[in-house]
Amino acid sequence: MRTLTSFFGFLILIALIIRLIWWILGVTALVVLFCVVRGQMRAARARADADARRAAQIAARAEQQHRWVLRGDERGVYGEYPVADLRGPE
């Protein structure tokens, strides 16, 4: 008797899936779409944070070089690179 009940329960489940297949597929598509959009938003937020950090680093270097210029240090004009020797060979 238990096997027969399980079999009929399985048949009812299959009938419900067949009857509601479009609803099931629609809900599945919405869930997948939600997950994809959420992932894209997280990636965009991570890129924006990285861009903000990079801009802050550039601003900090520019501020340091500006302070060097105000003190008369050549590194403020040429950055952290050595001054080029433009005199040529002698």
N, C-alpha and C positions, 0 to 999 in steps of 0.2 A: 504494500500500500504506500509506503514512504517513497519508493522509487517512482510510482505512478504520479504522486503529488509533485515530486521534483520535476518530472517530465512535463506536466501541465504548467507548472510555474515557469519553466524554461520556455515553453511555447508562448505563454502570455507575454513574457519579456521580449521575445523575438517579434511578436505582433505589435507591441508598443513601439519598439525601435523602428519597425517598418512604417508604422502609422505616423510617427513623429520624427522621421529622419531629417526633414528640412529644418525643423526647429532645433534639433540636435546639431546639425551642421552649421546653422546660423549662430547659435550660441558659441560653438567651438571657434568659428571664424572671429567672432567678437572678442573672445578671450585671447586668441593669438594676436589680433590687431592691437589690443590693449598692451600686451607684453612687448610687442615690437615698438610701439610708440613710447612706452616707458623707458625702454632701453635706449632709444634715440635721444630722448630728453636727458637721460643721465650722461650719455656721451657728449651731448652739446654743452651741458653744464661743466663737465670735466675739461672740455676744450676752452671754455670761457674762463675757468679758473686758471688754467695753464697760461692763457694769454695775459691775464691780469698779473700773474706772478712774473712773467717775462717783462711786461711793461714796468712793473715796480723795480725789477733789477736794472733795467735800462735807465730809469729815472734816478736810481741811487748812484749808478756809475756817472751819469751826467752831473749830478750834484757834487760828487767827489771831485770830478775834473774841474768844475766851476770854482770850487774852493781852491784847487791848486792854481788856477789862473789868477785868482785874486791874490795869492801869496807870491806870484811870479815864478812858479814852478813850471818847467817845460812840459811835464807830463799832462798838464791841463790843456795844452794846445795840441799835442801830438798823441794823447792817450797813453796807454801803457806800453807803447812801442818805442823803440829807440829812434832818435832823430836821424833822418837820412843824411848822409854826407853827399852834398850836391856839388862839391868842388871838383870832383873827378880825379883822375890819376895825375900826379905831379911829376 
